[in-house]
Amino acid sequence: MSIEQKVAVFDTYVQQASKAIMHFDIVVPEGTNTSQVHEYGLDYLNNKGVEKSYFSTNCCNFCHIEHPTPEMLKAIGEKGYYIIEMEGCHT
């Protein structure tokens, strides 16, 4: 993947058992199927220690297409996706 290629951004909200909301974007190569995006979301939540039962397909929606940053390209090359943490992700 190169900087000339584009990535798809999926806006994601997950309500945890504590009722706290996690808001993050899942960034993937353009054309990645939605089921794979959901798998990436589950992987991210697992790495954060969040119960995956709180993640559903309704939590994650396509938002827009953009050009990737070098940081995005690095993460996508290593694990297939990049996460932009916005709210409630550092607890």
Residue, then its C-alpha position, 0 to 999 in steps of 0.5 A: m500500500s502506498i500514500e497514493q492509495k486511499v483508506a476507508v474510515f469506519d466510525t465506531y462507538v462501543q458502550q462498555a459494561s460500565k456504560a462508558i462509551m469508546h469512540f474510535d475510527i477503524v482505518v483500512p485499505e479501501g475495498t476491505n469488506t465489512s466483516q474484516v473491519h469488524e474482525y479488526g474492531l474485535d482485535y482492537l477491543n481484545n487488545k484493550g481488554v474490553e469485552k467483545s460482547y459489547f461490539s456489534t455490527n451496528c457499532c461500526n459504520f463506514c464514514h469516508i475515504e481519505h489518503p493515508t498518513p505514513e503512520m496509518l500505512k505502517a500500522i496497516g502494513e503490520k496488522g491490516y488496520y489502524i485505529i484513531e482513538m477519540e473518546g474513552c479509549h484510554t481508561 
